[in-house]
Amino acid sequence: MIREIAAESGRIVLIPHARKRAAQRSISRRQVERCCQKGTITEGPFLNAKVQWQATLYRHAAGEEVTCVVAIEWATHLIVITAF
């Protein structure tokens, strides 16, 4: 389901905290998108405090490692909570 939603980059939404952390860590939006599209789930999925499914995705490509924590707004969007 995560990959299906992430197939359209417009359905990947970064909250302000995620944008700030990505900028601090020199992670581009494209890297976040690729992590969501092709990453491996390392934690979850589980229901978070806001009763949304949440998972941690990891991607290693071209010598770079990116991890994204995402919440799934079911069948419509992936909400990126943070990236590191």
C-alpha positions in Angstrom: 0.0 0.0 0.0 2.9 2.4 0.8 4.5 1.9 -2.6 1.2 2.3 -4.3 0.5 5.6 -2.6 4.1 6.8 -3.1 4.0 6.0 -6.8 2.7 9.6 -7.3 5.1 12.0 -5.7 2.3 14.5 -5.2 0.8 12.1 -2.6 3.9 12.3 -0.4 3.4 15.2 2.0 6.2 16.5 4.3 5.0 18.2 7.5 7.1 21.3 8.5 9.1 19.2 11.0 10.1 16.8 8.3 11.1 19.6 5.9 13.2 21.2 8.7 15.0 18.0 9.6 15.6 17.0 6.0 17.2 20.4 5.3 19.3 20.2 8.4 20.6 16.8 7.3 21.0 17.7 3.6 18.3 15.3 2.5 16.5 16.3 -0.7 12.8 15.9 -1.4 13.8 13.5 -4.2 15.7 11.3 -1.7 12.6 11.3 0.6 10.4 10.3 -2.3 12.7 7.5 -3.4 12.9 6.2 0.2 9.1 6.1 0.3 8.8 4.5 -3.1 11.6 1.9 -2.9 12.5 1.7 0.8 12.3 -1.3 3.1 10.1 -1.2 6.2 12.3 -1.4 9.3 9.7 -0.7 12.0 5.9 -1.1 12.0 3.4 -0.7 10.7 1.6 0.1 13.9 -1.2 2.5 15.0 0.3 5.7 16.4 -1.2 8.1 19.0 -3.3 9.8 16.3 -4.7 6.4 15.2 -2.9 6.4 11.9 -0.8 3.6 10.6 2.9 4.5 10.9 6.0 2.8 9.6 9.7 3.5 9.3 11.3 3.1 5.9 15.0 2.8 5.1 16.8 3.1 1.8 20.5 2.8 1.0 21.5 3.9 -2.5 24.6 5.3 -4.1 26.4 5.3 -0.8 23.7 7.4 0.9 21.4 6.1 3.7 18.0 7.7 4.2 15.3 6.8 6.8 11.8 8.3 6.8 9.1 7.9 9.4 5.7 8.0 7.6 2.1 8.0 8.6 -0.5 6.6 6.2 -3.6 8.7 5.5 -5.3 5.6 4.3 -5.3 5.2 0.5 -4.7 8.9 -0.2 -1.4 10.2 1.2 1.8 9.4 3.0 2.7 12.0 5.6 6.4 12.2 6.2 6.9 12.9 9.9 10.7 13.1 9.9 13.7 12.1 7.9 17.3 11.2 8.9 
